[in-house]
């Protein structure tokens, strides 16, 4: 299973570790819930978010070129992921190798 993470920290609250704490708690909850991976999309120029993601284990997997406009500038969006469950996935069956398939909901 995969989830996407996105958050906004208001200007008055940045630099206090709130993003790090929230992201860490979300990743821990995702791992406990059995997620395989979490993805994030971060706009070009957001150095703080890119740095935090890298520190927490996210890796860049791609770029969406010229994805949109912000403040009158055309920007790229960076695709990032973190694997929470490192066990290999059986791509033929769509389930983690060595585990029995969970009941479909």
N, C-alpha and C positions, 0 to 999 in steps of 0.2 A: 504494500500500500504506500501511496505517496501523498504528501500534503504540501501546500504552498504557504509560506510565511510572509507576512507583510505587516509593518507597523509604522506609525508616525509618532515621533516624540516632539512635542512643542518646543519652540526655541527657548523658552524660559527654563526648560527642564533638561536640556542637553548637557552632556559632559558630567553627569552625575552617576553614571553607571546604570541608569534605568534600562536602557536598551539591552545592555549585556545581561542584566538580571532577568528581564522578561524573556529574551531569546533563550537563555539557558534553561529557564523553567519550562518553556514551550518544547524545547528539544527533549528534555528529560521526560515530560509527559507523553510526547510522541513515541519515544523509545519504550516507555512502560505500556503504551497502548498497542505496541507491535508494529509501528510504522517501519517501513524499510528505508525510506528516504524523505528528506524535506528539500524543497527547491525554493529559491528566492530570485526575484527580478529586481535589480538595483540600477537606477538611472545613472548614466555617465555624469561624473562630477560630484557624486556623493561619496567622497573619499572616506568619511567617517564610517559609513555603513559598510563599504567595501572592506575596510580595514578590520572592523569588528567581525564581519562574517569570516574573513580569513583566519583571524585569531581563534574563532570558535570551531574551525574545521571545515567550513564551506570551501569548495573549489569551483573555479570558473569552468563552465562547460560549453559556453557559447556566447555569441553576441547577436542581438537583433539590431541591425544597422538602421539608423534614422527612424526609430520606432515612434517618435512623437516630438511635440514641441513643448518647451517649458521656458518661460521668460523670454519668448521670442527667438529661441535657439533650437535647432533640430538636434536631438540627442539620441545616442545609442542606449540600449538597455542590456545589461550584463546578466546572463543566466548563470546561477550558482546552485550547487547541490551539496548536501552532506548525506552520507550513507550512515544510517543509525544502526542497521542490522547487517553486519558484514557477511552473514551466511550467504552462500551463492543461491541464486534463484534458478530453478529449473525452467528455462524459457519455453520448453515444449509443453509443460503442464501449467505454467503460471503460478507455481508455488515454490516455496523455499525447499531446497534439497534436504532430504532427511526428515522433513516434518510432514505430518498428515495434513491434508487440506482442511481448513476451517469451514464450518457450515456457512453456506451462502446466506446472506441476510436479505 
